[in-house]
Amino acid sequence: MSSLVSVHVPTAAQPPAPRLALAPRHPLAGPVRLGLVDNGKPRAKELLRALAQELGERVDLVAVEVLSKPSAANPITEEEAAALATRVDLVVAGLGDCGACTACSVHDALLMERAGVPSTVLVTEVFVSTVARFADVLGAPGYHHLAVPHPVATKSAERLQQLAGEVVDAAVAQLGAAEPARVR
């Protein structure tokens, strides 16, 4: 005797998101103002600042502004992105080390891209697939990211500095048009 099983999937097909044009990239040869969107996850700000320090070894970094979000579970607003875009030339958003905060960090980076600021997102390795999924949903399939080992919260300050050093070349490549010569 055979039985028929019907499976109902409670999701509606979504039309593809409009394709997001990323902010234009330029060589990072002149003075650069860096924005860091810190989502408040444990050790995120420390890792972002370590990355800023490493970037300062490779480009003429003249200012670093940190935008600290009250919650990792919400993206920045369009108004916050527009205001930050007037004060910075590049942005790194993070830290994505869980599903919701990764999705929100991707959203933050893409809001900055939409505002004309080259950006990237910093996540832990286990959430790289989340970056891919949410970037696709938000109209930026294949969007780049910086990935460090999970978890970040338990790592020492020295290890965070090492991790920043390990991803800085990728950050320069993702944020600029070409690898500039070292300024120091």
C-alpha positions as CSV (number, residue, x, y, z in Angstrom):
1,M,0.0,0.0,0.0
2,S,1.4,3.4,-1.0
3,S,0.8,6.7,0.7
4,L,0.9,10.1,-0.8
5,V,2.7,12.8,1.3
6,S,2.2,16.4,0.6
7,V,4.7,18.9,1.8
8,H,3.7,22.6,2.0
9,V,6.5,25.2,2.1
10,P,5.2,28.3,3.9
11,T,7.3,30.8,1.9
12,A,6.4,32.8,-1.1
13,A,8.7,33.2,-4.0
14,Q,10.5,36.5,-3.7
15,P,11.4,38.5,-6.7
16,P,15.1,39.2,-7.0
17,A,16.2,42.4,-5.2
18,P,17.3,45.2,-7.5
19,R,21.0,45.0,-8.2
20,L,22.9,47.4,-5.9
21,A,25.8,49.3,-7.5
22,L,28.7,49.3,-5.2
23,A,30.5,52.6,-4.4
24,P,33.3,53.4,-6.9
25,R,36.7,52.3,-5.7
26,H,39.8,54.5,-6.0
27,P,43.4,54.0,-5.2
28,L,44.0,54.5,-1.5
29,A,46.9,56.9,-2.1
30,G,45.7,60.1,-0.5
31,P,44.5,60.9,3.0
32,V,41.7,58.5,4.1
33,R,39.0,59.0,6.7
34,L,37.9,55.5,8.0
35,G,34.6,54.8,9.6
36,L,34.0,51.8,11.8
37,V,30.5,50.6,12.4
38,D,30.8,48.7,15.7
39,N,27.8,46.6,16.6
40,G,28.7,46.1,20.2
41,K,29.5,42.4,20.1
42,P,32.2,41.4,22.7
43,R,35.7,42.5,21.4
44,A,34.3,43.8,18.1
45,K,35.4,47.4,18.7
46,E,38.9,46.2,19.8
47,L,39.2,44.1,16.6
48,L,37.9,46.9,14.4
49,R,40.4,49.3,16.0
50,A,43.2,46.8,15.5
51,L,42.2,46.6,11.8
52,A,42.3,50.5,11.6
53,Q,45.8,50.4,13.1
54,E,46.9,47.9,10.5
55,L,45.2,50.0,7.7
56,G,47.1,53.0,9.0
57,E,50.4,51.1,8.2
58,R,49.3,50.8,4.6
59,V,47.4,53.9,3.7
60,D,47.5,57.6,4.8
61,L,44.8,57.2,7.5
62,V,44.1,60.7,8.8
63,A,41.0,60.0,10.9
64,V,39.1,57.1,12.4
65,E,35.4,57.5,13.4
66,V,33.6,54.8,15.3
67,L,29.8,54.6,15.1
68,S,28.7,52.4,18.0
69,K,25.3,50.8,17.5
70,P,23.0,50.3,20.5
71,S,22.2,46.8,19.4
72,A,23.9,44.2,17.1
73,A,20.4,43.0,16.1
74,N,19.5,46.2,14.2
75,P,21.2,47.8,11.2
76,I,22.0,51.5,11.1
77,T,19.4,53.7,9.7
78,E,19.6,55.3,6.2
79,E,19.9,58.7,8.0
80,E,22.9,57.4,10.0
81,A,24.5,56.0,6.9
82,A,24.0,59.3,5.0
83,A,25.4,61.3,7.9
84,L,28.4,59.0,8.3
85,A,29.0,59.2,4.5
86,T,29.7,62.9,4.8
87,R,32.5,62.3,7.3
88,V,34.4,59.2,6.1
89,D,35.8,57.8,2.9
90,L,35.8,54.1,3.7
91,V,33.8,51.9,6.2
92,V,34.3,48.5,7.9
93,A,31.2,47.1,9.6
94,G,31.2,44.3,12.1
95,L,31.5,42.1,13.9
96,G,29.3,39.4,12.4
97,D,29.7,36.4,14.8
98,C,26.1,35.2,14.9
99,G,23.3,35.0,12.3
100,A,21.4,38.2,13.1
101,C,24.4,40.4,13.8
102,T,26.0,39.2,10.5
103,A,22.9,40.0,8.6
104,C,22.8,43.5,10.2
105,S,26.5,44.1,9.6
106,V,26.0,43.2,5.9
107,H,23.1,45.6,5.8
108,D,25.2,48.3,7.4
109,A,28.0,47.9,4.8
110,L,25.5,47.9,1.9
111,L,23.8,51.0,3.2
112,M,27.2,52.7,3.2
113,E,27.9,51.4,-0.3
114,R,24.5,52.9,-1.4
115,A,25.6,56.2,0.2
116,G,28.7,56.2,-2.0
117,V,31.3,54.9,0.5
118,P,33.4,51.8,-0.3
119,S,32.7,49.4,2.5
120,T,33.3,45.9,3.7
121,V,32.0,43.6,6.5
122,L,34.1,41.8,9.1
123,V,32.7,38.4,10.2
124,T,33.9,35.2,11.8
125,E,34.5,32.3,9.4
126,V,31.4,30.3,10.3
127,F,29.2,33.1,9.1
128,V,30.6,33.6,5.6
129,S,27.7,31.8,4.1
130,T,25.3,34.2,6.0
131,V,27.1,37.1,4.3
132,A,26.6,35.5,0.9
133,R,22.9,34.8,1.6
134,F,22.0,38.3,2.9
135,A,24.1,40.1,0.3
136,D,22.2,38.2,-2.3
137,V,18.8,39.1,-0.7
138,L,19.9,42.8,-0.5
139,G,20.9,43.0,-4.2
140,A,24.7,42.5,-3.9
141,P,25.4,38.9,-4.8
142,G,29.0,38.0,-4.2
143,Y,29.6,40.9,-1.9
144,H,33.1,40.7,-0.3
145,H,33.9,40.2,3.4
146,L,36.8,39.9,5.8
147,A,36.7,36.6,7.8
148,V,38.6,35.8,11.0
149,P,38.4,32.6,13.1
150,H,35.4,32.1,15.5
151,P,35.0,33.1,18.3
152,V,36.4,36.6,18.7
153,A,35.2,37.2,22.2
154,T,37.6,34.8,23.8
155,K,40.8,36.0,22.0
156,S,43.5,38.0,23.6
157,A,44.4,41.6,22.5
158,E,47.5,40.2,20.9
159,R,45.6,37.6,19.0
160,L,43.1,40.2,17.8
161,Q,46.0,42.4,16.5
162,Q,47.4,39.3,14.6
163,L,44.0,38.6,13.1
164,A,43.7,42.2,12.0
165,G,47.1,41.8,10.3
166,E,45.9,38.7,8.6
167,V,43.0,40.4,6.9
168,V,44.4,43.9,6.3
169,D,45.6,43.2,2.7
170,A,42.1,41.9,1.8
171,A,40.6,45.0,3.4
172,V,42.8,47.3,1.2
173,A,41.9,45.3,-1.9
174,Q,38.2,45.4,-1.1
175,L,38.1,49.1,-0.2
176,G,40.4,50.5,-2.9
177,A,40.9,50.2,-6.6
178,A,44.5,49.0,-6.3
179,E,47.0,48.1,-3.7
180,P,48.9,51.3,-2.8
181,A,52.6,51.4,-1.8
182,R,53.2,51.5,2.0
183,V,53.2,55.0,3.4
184,R,55.5,54.2,6.3
